[in-house]
Amino acid sequence: MSPKHRPASGTPRRVAKARPAEPRLLLLNKPFDVLTQFNDAEGRATLKDFVPVPGVYPAGRLDRDSEGLLLLTNDGQLQARIADPKHKLAKTYWVQVEGEASEEQLQRLRDGVELNDGMTLPAEARLLAEPELWPRNPPVRFRKSVPTSWLELVIREGRNRQVRRMTAAVGLPTLRLVRVRIGPWTLDGLQPGEWKEVPARLR
């Protein structure tokens, strides 16, 4: 064998590959008036004020004026499965509305309502006894002459401000909106601003 075809002596060098980060999934009770992002040029409250974990990002959104369950992960596939509407992961909201909800209004929510971006999918809707929740800061502004009621609404879409637009479309303006469940995950006793880590898998 000529020298130029002789196998190289020793073990071939291997280029070390960085190990991917372990998948992580955090459950946060997002307080009212907090943006669902980690930075804000205007100095408003963001997730950075509550979650000191690098590399995670929200799986889905929750409006600044809404409260409750927000999932954060560093796993792109898990984020897509949670946030992508095509997976139709159920999201449960407790909604305080202005007015006394009638069975007719609840049925309209169940059947789907016409919004400016089309009909909503059928939802689950029922009256709810006033739930035991933390006081909102600042408090909800009530009109003393107008009664309020609480609904539990379960949707499987993720349109912008969808729940507020749905209740408004049936004549029940939303006063307070709290997300309590996403798929198998719940708030489970977390107070506003508290978070915990759970196994990073969709059960």
Backbone as ProteinMPNN parsed JSONL, in Angstrom:
{"seq_chain_A": "MSPKHRPASGTPRRVAKARPAEPRLLLLNKPFDVLTQFNDAEGRATLKDFVPVPGVYPAGRLDRDSEGLLLLTNDGQLQARIADPKHKLAKTYWVQVEGEASEEQLQRLRDGVELNDGMTLPAEARLLAEPELWPRNPPVRFRKSVPTSWLELVIREGRNRQVRRMTAAVGLPTLRLVRVRIGPWTLDGLQPGEWKEVPARLR", "coords_chain_A": {"N_chain_A": [[0.86, -1.183, 0.0], [0.666, 2.13, -0.897], [2.129, 5.106, 0.606], [0.348, 7.242, 0.497], [-2.135, 6.122, 0.644], [-2.323, 4.963, 3.046], [-4.023, 4.207, 6.073], [-4.838, 6.774, 8.424], [-3.063, 7.18, 11.446], [-4.115, 6.632, 14.842], [-7.091, 7.863, 16.599], [-9.867, 9.193, 14.824], [-10.562, 12.682, 14.939], [-13.304, 14.059, 16.634], [-15.831, 16.428, 16.229], [-17.108, 18.185, 18.823], [-20.484, 18.339, 19.665], [-22.83, 20.71, 20.783], [-24.893, 19.894, 23.452], [-28.417, 19.662, 23.215], [-30.602, 21.824, 25.038], [-32.288, 20.679, 27.953], [-35.738, 19.95, 27.682], [-38.057, 22.277, 29.007], [-40.868, 23.232, 30.983], [-42.915, 25.694, 32.183], [-45.4, 26.825, 34.458], [-47.207, 29.687, 34.86], [-48.911, 32.068, 36.851], [-50.12, 34.668, 35.456], [-50.145, 38.011, 36.339], [-52.638, 40.679, 36.326], [-52.286, 43.39, 34.015], [-49.746, 42.87, 33.042], [-47.398, 42.396, 30.508], [-47.239, 39.872, 27.969], [-44.49, 39.168, 27.331], [-40.882, 39.515, 27.359], [-39.487, 41.892, 27.343], [-39.852, 45.457, 27.278], [-39.996, 48.513, 25.763], [-41.201, 50.689, 26.841], [-41.149, 50.457, 29.528], [-43.075, 49.006, 30.91], [-44.628, 46.459, 32.997], [-43.351, 43.178, 32.62], [-42.881, 39.681, 31.694], [-40.339, 39.199, 32.585], [-40.165, 40.309, 35.068], [-41.129, 38.391, 36.73], [-40.367, 35.775, 36.084], [-37.439, 34.274, 36.42], [-35.987, 32.685, 34.586], [-33.8, 31.669, 32.156], [-34.063, 31.467, 28.559], [-36.671, 30.485, 28.116], [-39.92, 30.88, 26.598], [-43.162, 32.338, 25.878], [-45.841, 30.053, 25.348], [-48.192, 30.596, 23.368], [-50.516, 33.313, 23.969], [-51.55, 35.845, 26.315], [-53.645, 38.397, 27.027], [-52.655, 41.712, 28.074], [-54.516, 42.833, 29.838], [-55.718, 40.631, 30.882], [-55.784, 37.775, 33.108], [-54.104, 35.007, 34.769], [-53.446, 31.578, 33.777], [-50.44, 30.95, 32.113], [-48.309, 29.384, 29.857], [-44.873, 28.586, 29.612], [-42.017, 27.726, 27.699], [-38.955, 26.147, 26.576], [-38.923, 24.621, 24.403], [-39.415, 24.182, 21.091], [-41.111, 22.475, 19.587], [-42.991, 21.617, 21.477], [-44.043, 24.089, 22.174], [-45.318, 24.77, 19.765], [-47.276, 22.786, 19.611], [-48.862, 23.454, 21.763], [-49.65, 26.109, 21.242], [-50.575, 26.3, 18.597], [-53.507, 26.725, 16.782], [-54.538, 24.606, 15.269], [-54.278, 22.276, 16.676], [-56.217, 22.454, 18.526], [-56.335, 22.704, 21.36], [-57.974, 22.694, 24.397], [-58.984, 25.605, 26.127], [-59.719, 27.053, 29.183], [-61.712, 29.532, 30.616], [-62.575, 31.794, 33.232], [-64.998, 34.144, 33.415], [-65.986, 37.328, 34.228], [-68.822, 39.128, 33.649], [-70.688, 41.977, 32.51], [-73.975, 42.359, 33.405], [-76.766, 40.031, 33.623], [-76.382, 36.856, 32.632], [-78.302, 35.188, 30.224], [-80.022, 32.093, 29.389], [-80.382, 31.991, 26.679], [-78.324, 33.657, 25.715], [-76.086, 32.2, 26.57], [-76.439, 29.918, 25.017], [-76.011, 30.949, 22.47], [-73.272, 31.466, 22.599], [-72.409, 28.83, 22.827], [-73.143, 27.811, 20.362], [-71.587, 29.215, 18.587], [-70.474, 32.393, 17.531], [-70.846, 35.241, 15.388], [-68.075, 37.025, 14.459], [-65.954, 39.815, 13.531], [-63.976, 38.585, 12.108], [-65.041, 36.255, 11.229], [-67.089, 33.271, 11.923], [-67.055, 31.882, 15.21], [-65.772, 28.79, 16.547], [-67.913, 26.239, 17.956], [-68.433, 26.595, 21.465], [-67.95, 25.709, 24.939], [-70.138, 26.73, 27.423], [-71.208, 28.002, 30.495], [-73.101, 29.09, 33.361], [-71.509, 30.347, 36.304], [-70.958, 30.032, 39.741], [-69.838, 32.737, 41.812], [-66.416, 32.663, 41.701], [-63.752, 31.717, 43.997], [-61.348, 33.868, 43.992], [-58.189, 35.595, 43.864], [-57.994, 39.056, 44.858], [-58.319, 41.509, 42.33], [-55.796, 43.732, 41.127], [-55.465, 46.807, 39.739], [-58.775, 47.082, 41.309], [-61.765, 45.784, 39.696], [-63.836, 47.966, 37.859], [-67.046, 48.695, 38.706], [-70.467, 49.229, 37.712], [-72.808, 50.385, 39.796], [-75.507, 50.196, 39.335], [-75.827, 48.139, 37.581], [-76.058, 44.672, 37.344], [-73.717, 41.898, 37.726], [-72.324, 38.861, 36.345], [-70.845, 35.551, 36.433], [-69.154, 33.504, 34.1], [-68.207, 30.284, 32.854], [-66.114, 29.564, 30.262], [-65.162, 27.604, 27.58], [-62.898, 27.321, 25.038], [-61.52, 26.452, 21.816], [-59.848, 27.752, 20.154], [-57.651, 30.44, 19.121], [-57.923, 33.225, 18.694], [-57.281, 36.765, 18.454], [-58.015, 38.478, 21.37], [-60.321, 36.968, 21.77], [-62.264, 35.853, 23.628], [-63.281, 38.134, 24.952], [-64.404, 39.453, 22.761], [-66.341, 37.621, 21.994], [-68.134, 37.509, 24.219], [-68.99, 40.161, 24.224], [-70.31, 40.218, 21.791], [-72.664, 38.885, 22.304], [-73.912, 40.562, 23.995], [-72.805, 40.829, 26.547], [-70.6, 42.438, 28.09], [-67.177, 41.949, 28.915], [-65.771, 42.131, 32.134], [-63.804, 41.105, 33.811], [-61.237, 38.77, 33.219], [-60.055, 35.56, 33.491], [-57.782, 33.058, 32.895], [-57.91, 29.666, 33.534], [-57.205, 27.122, 32.851], [-55.312, 25.158, 30.535], [-55.492, 22.772, 28.184], [-54.235, 19.927, 29.747], [-53.206, 21.299, 31.896], [-53.414, 23.294, 34.856], [-54.12, 26.2, 36.938], [-53.892, 25.507, 39.619], [-53.68, 26.443, 42.385], [-51.703, 28.417, 42.248], [-50.651, 31.654, 43.046], [-51.048, 35.109, 41.937], [-48.305, 35.989, 39.926], [-46.769, 33.874, 40.785], [-44.965, 30.873, 39.892], [-44.386, 27.54, 38.63], [-42.467, 24.599, 37.857], [-43.14, 21.95, 35.592], [-43.332, 18.551, 34.265], [-42.074, 18.482, 30.934], [-44.044, 17.784, 28.779], [-46.784, 16.918, 26.662], [-49.512, 15.643, 27.94]], "CA_chain_A": [[0.0, 0.0, 0.0], [1.466, 3.342, -0.969], [1.923, 5.937, 1.793], [-0.789, 8.174, 0.455], [-3.389, 5.412, 0.911], [-2.265, 4.317, 4.359], [-4.965, 4.807, 7.037], [-4.232, 7.666, 9.411], [-2.919, 6.548, 12.747], [-4.856, 7.287, 15.925], [-8.555, 7.966, 16.492], [-10.298, 10.423, 14.157], [-11.071, 13.719, 15.842], [-14.735, 14.338, 16.514], [-16.222, 17.774, 16.632], [-18.111, 18.081, 19.896], [-21.73, 19.075, 19.423], [-23.473, 21.183, 22.006], [-26.101, 19.142, 23.784], [-29.598, 20.526, 23.294], [-31.09, 22.07, 26.391], [-33.401, 19.828, 28.378], [-37.025, 20.643, 27.568], [-38.612, 22.781, 30.263], [-42.216, 23.782, 30.887], [-43.271, 26.435, 33.377], [-46.76, 27.333, 34.599], [-47.195, 30.982, 35.535], [-50.154, 32.818, 37.019], [-49.787, 36.02, 35.006], [-50.999, 39.031, 36.951], [-53.242, 41.734, 35.512], [-51.448, 44.525, 33.602], [-48.394, 42.405, 32.717], [-47.278, 42.021, 29.104], [-46.783, 38.511, 27.72], [-43.195, 39.255, 26.661], [-39.827, 39.69, 28.358], [-38.916, 43.231, 27.276], [-40.771, 46.5, 26.845], [-39.267, 49.785, 25.683], [-41.919, 51.714, 27.601], [-40.969, 50.232, 30.958], [-44.22, 48.355, 31.545], [-44.334, 45.167, 33.611], [-43.253, 42.061, 31.678], [-42.613, 38.382, 32.304], [-39.018, 39.242, 33.213], [-40.341, 40.701, 36.467], [-41.662, 37.275, 37.519], [-39.788, 34.479, 35.701], [-35.99, 34.439, 36.271], [-35.491, 31.469, 33.928], [-33.365, 32.022, 30.804], [-34.31, 30.563, 27.436], [-38.068, 30.086, 27.917], [-40.755, 31.89, 25.963], [-44.567, 31.964, 26.041], [-46.535, 29.174, 24.407], [-49.474, 31.266, 23.274], [-50.525, 34.663, 24.525], [-52.604, 36.22, 27.252], [-53.637, 39.85, 26.929], [-52.173, 42.477, 29.217], [-55.601, 43.059, 30.791], [-56.244, 39.345, 31.333], [-54.991, 37.156, 34.176], [-54.198, 33.564, 34.878], [-52.461, 30.585, 33.359], [-49.599, 31.133, 30.934], [-47.277, 28.359, 29.769], [-43.618, 29.009, 29.019], [-41.177, 26.581, 27.402], [-37.805, 26.348, 25.702], [-39.036, 23.559, 23.411], [-40.201, 24.702, 19.973], [-42.179, 21.551, 19.195], [-44.04, 21.685, 22.497], [-44.666, 25.403, 22.033], [-46.214, 24.721, 18.614], [-48.433, 21.937, 19.916], [-49.72, 24.163, 22.71], [-50.145, 27.391, 20.744], [-51.15, 26.25, 17.251], [-54.949, 26.436, 16.859], [-54.939, 23.367, 14.58], [-54.315, 21.2, 17.659], [-57.489, 22.649, 19.238], [-56.171, 22.452, 22.786], [-59.023, 23.431, 25.097], [-58.578, 26.637, 27.086], [-60.866, 27.351, 30.041], [-61.682, 30.882, 31.187], [-63.638, 32.295, 34.098], [-65.248, 35.474, 32.861], [-66.983, 38.17, 34.878], [-69.433, 39.959, 32.619], [-71.687, 42.963, 32.925], [-75.301, 41.857, 33.074], [-77.111, 38.671, 34.04], [-76.383, 36.029, 31.426], [-79.5, 34.364, 30.023], [-79.766, 30.811, 28.722], [-80.279, 32.278, 25.241], [-76.969, 34.171, 25.446], [-75.163, 31.072, 26.72], [-76.589, 29.031, 23.86], [-75.351, 31.593, 21.328], [-71.839, 31.208, 22.758], [-72.178, 27.414, 22.541], [-73.339, 27.553, 18.926], [-70.649, 30.0, 17.792], [-70.982, 33.733, 17.248], [-70.234, 35.907, 14.247], [-67.171, 38.124, 14.759], [-65.533, 40.467, 12.289], [-63.082, 37.692, 11.374], [-65.739, 35.004, 10.951], [-67.766, 32.554, 13.001], [-66.232, 31.125, 16.143], [-66.151, 27.397, 16.734], [-68.752, 26.036, 19.131], [-67.728, 26.67, 22.743], [-68.695, 25.285, 26.122], [-70.45, 27.927, 28.21], [-72.166, 27.776, 31.582], [-73.049, 30.034, 34.475], [-70.574, 29.938, 37.343], [-71.036, 30.768, 41.006], [-68.661, 33.599, 41.909], [-65.297, 31.831, 42.153], [-62.848, 32.272, 45.001], [-60.144, 34.33, 43.313], [-57.439, 36.692, 44.469], [-58.506, 40.362, 44.437], [-57.562, 42.085, 41.229], [-55.156, 45.017, 41.414], [-56.512, 47.498, 40.495], [-60.073, 46.405, 41.285], [-62.665, 45.977, 38.561], [-64.783, 49.078, 38.032], [-68.424, 48.266, 38.54], [-71.558, 50.207, 37.738], [-73.667, 49.87, 40.87], [-76.866, 49.965, 38.853], [-75.829, 47.019, 36.637], [-75.566, 43.438, 37.964], [-72.701, 41.151, 36.986], [-72.379, 37.409, 36.509], [-69.627, 34.838, 36.055], [-69.313, 32.404, 33.168], [-67.06, 29.451, 32.483], [-66.109, 29.463, 28.81], [-64.085, 26.744, 27.071], [-62.753, 27.493, 23.596], [-60.436, 25.678, 21.2], [-59.232, 28.621, 19.154], [-56.743, 31.389, 19.753], [-57.984, 34.519, 18.018], [-56.944, 37.921, 19.277], [-59.052, 38.953, 22.294], [-61.506, 36.24, 21.33], [-63.313, 35.711, 24.649], [-63.911, 39.444, 25.131], [-65.241, 39.751, 21.595], [-67.494, 36.713, 22.0], [-69.138, 37.929, 25.203], [-69.555, 41.428, 23.769], [-71.202, 39.956, 20.657], [-73.974, 38.433, 22.802], [-74.436, 41.579, 24.903], [-72.284, 40.665, 27.902], [-69.232, 42.952, 28.097], [-66.282, 41.344, 29.905], [-65.169, 42.998, 33.145], [-62.59, 40.451, 34.304], [-61.003, 37.544, 32.458], [-59.016, 34.752, 34.134], [-57.624, 31.729, 32.294], [-57.636, 28.739, 34.63], [-56.773, 25.803, 32.362], [-54.934, 24.956, 29.138], [-55.323, 21.332, 28.044], [-54.187, 19.23, 31.03], [-52.545, 22.106, 32.93], [-54.282, 24.237, 35.555], [-53.449, 27.118, 37.865], [-53.554, 24.626, 40.755], [-53.289, 27.137, 43.607], [-50.689, 29.452, 42.061], [-51.093, 33.027, 43.244], [-50.533, 35.976, 40.881], [-46.855, 36.159, 39.909], [-46.092, 32.626, 41.144], [-44.812, 29.898, 38.824], [-43.776, 26.26, 38.998], [-42.041, 23.793, 36.712], [-43.793, 20.647, 35.478], [-42.712, 17.791, 33.185], [-42.263, 19.141, 29.63], [-44.677, 16.885, 27.806], [-48.224, 17.1, 26.533], [-50.069, 14.352, 28.343]], "C_chain_A": [[0.896, 1.232, 0.0], [1.148, 4.243, 0.207], [0.683, 6.807, 1.711], [-2.132, 7.487, 0.714], [-3.405, 4.754, 2.284], [-3.269, 4.986, 5.315], [-4.229, 5.679, 8.034], [-4.156, 6.955, 10.742], [-3.726, 7.318, 13.795], [-6.353, 7.353, 15.64], [-8.938, 9.258, 15.788], [-10.851, 11.425, 15.17], [-12.556, 13.949, 15.577], [-15.011, 15.753, 16.99], [-17.341, 17.65, 17.663], [-19.327, 18.942, 19.557], [-22.333, 19.493, 20.761], [-24.74, 20.372, 22.253], [-27.296, 20.083, 23.832], [-30.064, 20.678, 24.733], [-32.236, 21.117, 26.711], [-34.709, 20.6, 28.236], [-37.545, 21.063, 28.94], [-40.008, 23.347, 29.991], [-42.571, 24.421, 32.226], [-44.734, 26.85, 33.302], [-46.694, 28.612, 35.418], [-48.615, 31.497, 35.688], [-49.831, 34.273, 36.691], [-50.708, 37.037, 35.657], [-51.613, 39.971, 35.904], [-52.194, 42.802, 35.198], [-49.988, 44.136, 33.379], [-48.39, 41.936, 31.261], [-46.738, 40.6, 28.972], [-45.535, 38.551, 26.832], [-42.157, 39.589, 27.733], [-39.189, 41.073, 28.338], [-39.97, 44.215, 26.812], [-40.058, 47.844, 26.899], [-39.918, 50.878, 26.521], [-41.852, 51.492, 29.109], [-42.148, 49.6, 31.668], [-43.811, 46.985, 32.103], [-44.35, 44.064, 32.558], [-42.991, 40.768, 32.44], [-41.269, 38.361, 33.023], [-39.11, 39.603, 34.694], [-40.756, 39.525, 37.354], [-40.947, 35.95, 37.263], [-38.293, 34.649, 35.448], [-35.331, 33.24, 35.597], [-35.067, 31.825, 32.505], [-33.831, 31.002, 29.769], [-35.732, 30.104, 27.236], [-38.843, 31.239, 27.286], [-42.201, 31.413, 26.003], [-45.052, 31.014, 24.947], [-47.971, 29.689, 24.307], [-49.401, 32.622, 23.938], [-51.667, 34.806, 25.536], [-52.542, 37.734, 27.345], [-53.177, 40.51, 28.219], [-53.258, 42.638, 30.279], [-56.319, 41.776, 31.192], [-55.28, 38.723, 32.334], [-55.001, 35.647, 34.009], [-53.106, 32.799, 34.175], [-51.776, 30.957, 32.049], [-48.523, 30.062, 30.981], [-46.043, 28.94, 29.101], [-42.728, 27.785, 28.835], [-39.965, 27.006, 26.592], [-37.821, 25.366, 24.537], [-39.97, 24.011, 22.285], [-41.345, 23.796, 19.566], [-43.329, 21.588, 20.195], [-44.781, 23.017, 22.404], [-45.678, 25.384, 20.897], [-47.461, 23.898, 18.912], [-49.4, 22.627, 20.868], [-50.405, 25.344, 22.041], [-50.877, 27.296, 19.412], [-52.627, 25.866, 17.324], [-55.346, 25.114, 16.208], [-54.98, 22.184, 15.539], [-55.535, 21.302, 18.571], [-57.401, 22.25, 20.714], [-57.172, 23.315, 23.555], [-58.429, 24.407, 26.102], [-59.819, 27.078, 27.853], [-60.674, 28.703, 30.713], [-62.84, 31.063, 32.148], [-63.793, 33.767, 33.77], [-66.321, 36.186, 33.669], [-67.519, 39.139, 33.832], [-70.429, 40.93, 33.237], [-73.048, 42.469, 32.465], [-75.502, 40.44, 33.581], [-77.266, 37.819, 32.792], [-77.639, 35.169, 31.367], [-79.109, 33.058, 29.344], [-79.625, 31.029, 27.206], [-78.874, 32.783, 24.882], [-75.933, 33.063, 25.567], [-75.227, 30.15, 25.512], [-75.942, 29.631, 22.62], [-73.839, 31.386, 21.396], [-71.508, 29.751, 22.417], [-72.245, 27.124, 21.042], [-72.259, 28.186, 18.066], [-71.266, 31.338, 17.445], [-70.192, 34.343, 16.098], [-69.387, 37.078, 14.732], [-66.703, 38.743, 13.447], [-64.532, 39.637, 11.493], [-63.702, 36.307, 11.202], [-66.379, 34.375, 12.178], [-66.758, 31.864, 13.912], [-66.677, 29.665, 16.136], [-67.102, 27.281, 17.918], [-67.9, 26.007, 20.402], [-68.574, 26.003, 23.818], [-68.912, 26.526, 26.973], [-71.478, 27.561, 29.274], [-72.022, 28.884, 32.606], [-72.182, 29.46, 35.579], [-70.901, 30.726, 38.605], [-69.76, 31.587, 41.146], [-67.48, 32.802, 42.467], [-64.462, 32.529, 43.222], [-61.522, 32.601, 44.328], [-59.447, 35.392, 44.152], [-58.065, 38.02, 44.04], [-57.655, 40.922, 43.304], [-56.998, 43.439, 41.624], [-54.791, 45.691, 40.09], [-57.848, 46.768, 40.392], [-60.851, 46.698, 40.009], [-63.599, 47.149, 38.862], [-66.189, 48.605, 37.712], [-69.336, 49.475, 38.363], [-72.593, 49.663, 38.718], [-75.067, 49.526, 40.394], [-76.964, 48.74, 37.939], [-75.283, 45.764, 37.325], [-74.467, 42.793, 37.107], [-72.923, 39.663, 37.201], [-71.062, 36.81, 36.041], [-69.98, 33.687, 35.118], [-68.044, 31.564, 33.162], [-67.166, 29.208, 30.989], [-64.908, 28.628, 28.388], [-64.042, 26.887, 25.561], [-61.557, 26.677, 23.11], [-59.819, 26.441, 20.031], [-58.303, 29.582, 19.888], [-56.741, 32.735, 19.062], [-57.682, 35.656, 19.003], [-58.161, 38.392, 20.072], [-60.398, 38.253, 22.037], [-62.613, 36.195, 22.379], [-64.034, 37.041, 24.851], [-64.838, 39.776, 23.961], [-66.479, 38.858, 21.55], [-68.554, 37.178, 22.994], [-69.782, 39.254, 24.794], [-70.576, 41.201, 22.659], [-72.573, 39.477, 21.109], [-74.515, 39.388, 23.867], [-73.967, 41.465, 26.334], [-70.827, 41.146, 27.94], [-68.402, 42.329, 29.226], [-65.703, 42.411, 30.83], [-63.845, 42.424, 33.648], [-62.457, 39.103, 33.605], [-59.805, 36.806, 33.052], [-58.956, 33.396, 33.438], [-57.167, 30.758, 33.378], [-57.103, 27.393, 34.158], [-56.378, 25.887, 30.894], [-54.665, 23.47, 28.981], [-55.303, 20.666, 29.411], [-53.645, 20.076, 32.177], [-53.504, 23.117, 33.545], [-53.458, 25.156, 36.442], [-53.047, 26.408, 39.161], [-52.972, 25.391, 41.943], [-52.217, 28.193, 43.457], [-51.3, 30.834, 42.269], [-50.493, 33.915, 42.138], [-49.021, 36.191, 41.018], [-46.089, 34.905, 40.281], [-46.011, 31.695, 39.939], [-44.236, 28.612, 39.394], [-43.409, 25.529, 37.721], [-42.717, 22.435, 36.765], [-43.095, 19.865, 34.355], [-43.07, 18.371, 31.813], [-42.792, 18.144, 28.612], [-46.173, 17.159, 27.815], [-48.858, 15.758, 26.803], [-51.253, 13.979, 27.462]], "O_chain_A": [[1.796, 1.343, 0.833], [0.05, 4.181, 0.761], [0.04, 7.082, 2.723], [-3.138, 8.149, 0.969], [-4.366, 4.076, 2.648], [-3.349, 6.214, 5.356], [-3.115, 5.354, 8.445], [-5.067, 6.22, 11.123], [-3.982, 8.512, 13.641], [-6.815, 6.949, 14.573], [-8.399, 10.316, 16.111], [-11.522, 11.05, 16.132], [-12.992, 14.022, 14.428], [-14.493, 16.204, 18.012], [-18.392, 17.072, 17.387], [-19.201, 20.116, 19.21], [-22.342, 18.733, 21.729], [-25.558, 20.194, 21.351], [-27.217, 21.166, 24.41], [-29.93, 19.759, 25.541], [-33.049, 20.791, 25.846], [-34.789, 21.766, 28.621], [-37.479, 20.302, 29.906], [-40.284, 23.87, 28.911], [-42.532, 23.768, 33.269], [-45.246, 27.182, 32.233], [-46.183, 28.616, 36.539], [-49.428, 31.38, 34.771], [-49.333, 35.016, 37.537], [-51.928, 36.932, 35.537], [-51.162, 40.04, 34.761], [-51.321, 43.084, 36.019], [-49.094, 44.972, 33.51], [-49.264, 41.18, 30.837], [-45.891, 40.172, 29.756], [-45.538, 38.028, 25.718], [-42.506, 39.907, 28.87], [-38.417, 41.398, 29.241], [-40.872, 43.863, 26.051], [-39.577, 48.261, 27.953], [-39.277, 51.869, 26.872], [-42.435, 52.257, 29.877], [-42.227, 49.646, 32.896], [-42.779, 46.43, 31.723], [-45.242, 44.014, 31.712], [-42.892, 40.761, 33.667], [-41.08, 37.591, 33.965], [-38.233, 39.245, 35.48], [-40.741, 39.636, 38.58], [-40.925, 35.086, 38.14], [-37.904, 35.118, 34.379], [-34.24, 32.826, 35.99], [-35.909, 32.249, 31.714], [-33.974, 29.818, 30.073], [-36.003, 29.389, 26.272], [-38.476, 32.407, 27.419], [-42.452, 30.217, 26.147], [-44.71, 31.166, 23.774], [-48.848, 29.271, 25.062], [-48.343, 33.032, 24.416], [-52.598, 34.002, 25.587], [-51.506, 38.295, 27.701], [-53.295, 39.943, 29.306], [-52.972, 42.589, 31.476], [-57.402, 41.823, 31.774], [-54.109, 39.095, 32.4], [-55.776, 35.084, 33.236], [-51.991, 33.289, 33.997], [-52.417, 31.234, 31.035], [-47.895, 29.851, 32.018], [-46.151, 29.698, 28.137], [-42.683, 26.91, 29.699], [-39.945, 28.084, 25.997], [-36.858, 25.282, 23.774], [-41.167, 24.199, 22.5], [-42.431, 24.275, 19.236], [-44.498, 21.589, 19.809], [-46.004, 23.064, 22.54], [-46.777, 25.919, 21.039], [-48.567, 24.265, 18.516], [-50.61, 22.416, 20.794], [-51.599, 25.566, 22.241], [-51.726, 28.139, 19.124], [-52.969, 24.812, 17.86], [-56.385, 24.55, 16.554], [-55.645, 21.187, 15.255], [-55.855, 20.362, 19.298], [-58.271, 21.556, 21.241], [-57.208, 24.532, 23.378], [-57.494, 24.078, 26.833], [-60.838, 27.432, 27.259], [-59.628, 28.985, 31.297], [-63.94, 30.56, 31.921], [-62.835, 34.537, 33.839], [-67.445, 35.695, 33.779], [-66.759, 39.879, 33.208], [-70.935, 40.719, 34.339], [-73.253, 42.195, 31.283], [-74.548, 39.741, 33.923], [-78.174, 38.036, 31.99], [-77.995, 34.506, 32.341], [-78.013, 32.929, 28.797], [-78.851, 30.341, 26.54], [-78.306, 32.381, 23.867], [-75.004, 32.99, 24.763], [-74.202, 29.66, 25.038], [-75.381, 28.901, 21.803], [-73.196, 31.157, 20.371], [-70.479, 29.463, 21.806], [-71.497, 26.295, 20.524], [-72.032, 27.749, 16.937], [-72.446, 31.413, 17.104], [-69.03, 34.007, 15.87], [-69.906, 38.014, 15.342], [-67.028, 38.24, 12.371], [-64.262, 39.943, 10.331], [-62.992, 35.313, 11.049], [-66.239, 34.859, 13.301], [-65.746, 31.333, 13.454], [-67.808, 29.348, 15.768], [-67.097, 28.144, 18.797], [-66.795, 25.465, 20.413], [-69.766, 25.763, 23.627], [-67.977, 27.288, 27.216], [-72.479, 26.902, 28.995], [-70.98, 29.53, 32.712], [-72.122, 28.246, 35.77], [-71.098, 31.94, 38.552], [-68.708, 31.178, 40.655], [-67.546, 32.316, 43.597], [-64.462, 33.754, 43.337], [-60.681, 31.726, 44.12], [-60.049, 36.004, 45.035], [-58.62, 38.097, 42.944], [-56.428, 40.821, 43.322], [-57.63, 44.199, 42.358], [-53.906, 45.21, 39.383], [-58.04, 45.938, 39.504], [-60.633, 47.707, 39.339], [-64.086, 47.297, 39.983], [-66.481, 48.172, 36.597], [-69.026, 50.583, 38.801], [-73.18, 48.605, 38.49], [-75.737, 48.672, 40.974], [-78.066, 48.343, 37.559], [-74.163, 45.785, 37.837], [-74.316, 43.105, 35.926], [-73.625, 39.256, 38.126], [-70.271, 37.457, 35.353], [-70.973, 32.987, 35.318], [-66.951, 32.062, 33.43], [-68.18, 28.707, 30.503], [-63.777, 28.906, 28.787], [-65.027, 26.609, 24.877], [-60.701, 26.269, 23.895], [-59.339, 25.855, 19.06], [-58.186, 29.543, 21.112], [-55.682, 33.33, 18.861], [-57.816, 35.504, 20.217], [-59.214, 38.669, 19.498], [-61.459, 38.874, 22.084], [-63.772, 36.465, 22.066], [-65.263, 37.075, 24.916], [-65.927, 40.316, 24.156], [-67.545, 39.294, 21.116], [-69.737, 37.237, 22.659], [-70.981, 39.45, 24.994], [-71.587, 41.9, 22.587], [-73.552, 39.642, 20.38], [-75.473, 39.056, 24.565], [-74.64, 41.943, 27.247], [-69.913, 40.329, 27.832], [-68.877, 42.201, 30.355], [-65.214, 43.448, 30.382], [-62.886, 43.16, 33.882], [-63.441, 38.386, 33.422], [-58.696, 37.338, 33.114], [-59.949, 32.67, 33.391], [-56.166, 30.994, 34.055], [-56.603, 26.606, 34.962], [-57.014, 26.587, 30.106], [-53.719, 22.948, 29.572], [-56.256, 20.818, 30.175], [-53.625, 19.618, 33.32], [-54.312, 23.723, 32.841], [-52.269, 24.932, 36.67], [-51.988, 26.683, 39.726], [-51.907, 25.041, 42.451], [-51.843, 28.82, 44.448], [-52.358, 31.136, 41.717], [-49.535, 33.513, 41.478], [-48.527, 36.531, 42.093], [-44.871, 34.864, 40.112], [-46.881, 31.721, 39.068], [-43.676, 28.594, 40.49], [-43.957, 25.794, 36.651], [-42.856, 21.838, 37.832], [-42.345, 20.452, 33.574], [-44.226, 18.71, 31.56], [-42.078, 17.718, 27.704], [-46.747, 17.57, 28.822], [-48.756, 14.839, 25.991], [-51.854, 12.921, 27.651]]}, "name": "protein", "num_of_chains": 1, "seq": "MSPKHRPASGTPRRVAKARPAEPRLLLLNKPFDVLTQFNDAEGRATLKDFVPVPGVYPAGRLDRDSEGLLLLTNDGQLQARIADPKHKLAKTYWVQVEGEASEEQLQRLRDGVELNDGMTLPAEARLLAEPELWPRNPPVRFRKSVPTSWLELVIREGRNRQVRRMTAAVGLPTLRLVRVRIGPWTLDGLQPGEWKEVPARLR"}
